[in-house]
Amino acid sequence: MVRFLTGMATGSLVIFTLWVIFWAGQLGRPHPNNEWIIESINYKREIADALSSPKIMVLAGSGAMFGVNSTYLEATYDRPAVNLGVNAGISLPVILSSAENSIRSGDLVLLPLEYPLYNREEAVSSSLIHWANSYPITLLQLPLKRAFEVFAKTSFTRILEGYRGLPEGFTVSGDYGVQHQNEHGDQIGTERAQREERHWNFLNSLPAETYGKALRDGSFDWERLRRFRDELLAKGACPVFLPPPMLFQRSYVESLTEAHFYETLPHIATAEGLFWVGKPRAAMRNANDFFDTNFHLVDEARLNYTKQLIGWLGSQPMERCEQFYRSLTETS
C-alpha cells in the first residue's frame, strides 16, 4: 500500500511538473484578446505624455472610457484632459501601474474605479487570465491566491493559443479598440441610435451584481490604493476617488448587504485616507442610459454623468484635493 501511494504521489508530481512547464512555455506571448487593450493603453499613454501639466487624467476601467466626456472636462477646468480607462478586468494593479509614468506634478487624477477593483480578492476574469499569461509580470503584482487562481483557470486551449500567438495579419476589430477612441481616449460611436439589438439584449441579460457580498467575504485593497496615493502626492499630483456609472438594480437598495456597501463605501474610503467625492447611488442609472454592459454609458448619458462629476468636484478640485491630503498629515 505504501509503495502504491508513493507511486501515485510521484506520478501526480511528475504530471503537475510537466503541466507547469507546458504552461510556462507560452508565457509572454501575444494573444488576440489582449491586443485591443495593449494598443489602447499605449495610445492613451502617448496622449498623456504629449500633454502639458497641469492636466486631468481619468483612470479606471472601461466604465470611464464609455462614461467620461474628456472634452467637457477640459473646457470646464481649462486643463488638457485624457481618458486612460480601458478594461477593469485586467486588475487594479495593472490599471494603476499603466498610468504611473505619465503622471506629473500638478496633475489631477480622477479615479471612478469600478466597484470590484476595490476588492483585493475580486473574481478572476477571463480578461485577467488572457492578460496575465501574455504579461506574466502581472502575476507578481497580484495577491498570491489570485495569481495561483489565474494559473489554475488557464485552460489547455488558452495555453495552445499562447503558443500559436497572433494569427498572421491580425488586426483589432469589433466594438473595442483604438479605432473607436477619440483624441482624448474617450469611446466614440456610442449614441443611443447606434446601440444594436445584440447590445441591448446582452445588457438586459445581466444579473444584479453582488459586490457588497463579495467584499464582505473578501477584503478591501486599501493598502495598494494608499501606496498609489502616496506615489502621486510625492510627484505633486493629486488623486480623487469617485463613484462610477452603473446600471441600477432594485437589490442595490432592497438588499441590506448591497445597500450598506454602496452607502458606506465613500465614508470608509475617506477614513482610509482617500479623497472621495460623490455618492454611488446617485451615479446609478436606468438601462436606457447604457450601451452594451452595466458600466458602459451611451453618449447622451456620458455628458450628464460628466456634469455630475464636475458638480461633485466643484470649481477648484485640485485645491480641495490637496487640502484634504494636507489635513491628513496635520492630524497624524
Buried (B, 14 or more C-beta within 10 A) or exposed (E): EEEEEEEEEEEEEEEEEEEEEEBEEBBEBBBBBBBBBBBBBEBBBEBBEEBEBBBBBBBBBBBBBBBBBBBBBBEBBEBBBBBBBBBBBBBBBBBBBBBEEBBBEBBBBBBBBBBBBBBBBBEBBEBBBBBBBBBBEBBEBBBEEBBEBBBEEBEEEBBEBBEEBBEEEEEBEEBBBBBBBEEBBBBBEBEEEEBEEEBBEEBEEEEBBBBBEBBBEBEBBBEBBEEBBEBBBEBBBBBBBBBBBBBBBEBBBEBEBBBEBBBEBBEBBBEBBBBBBBBBBEBBBEEEBBBBBBBBBBBEBBBEBBEBBBEBBEEEBBEBBBEBBEEEEEEE
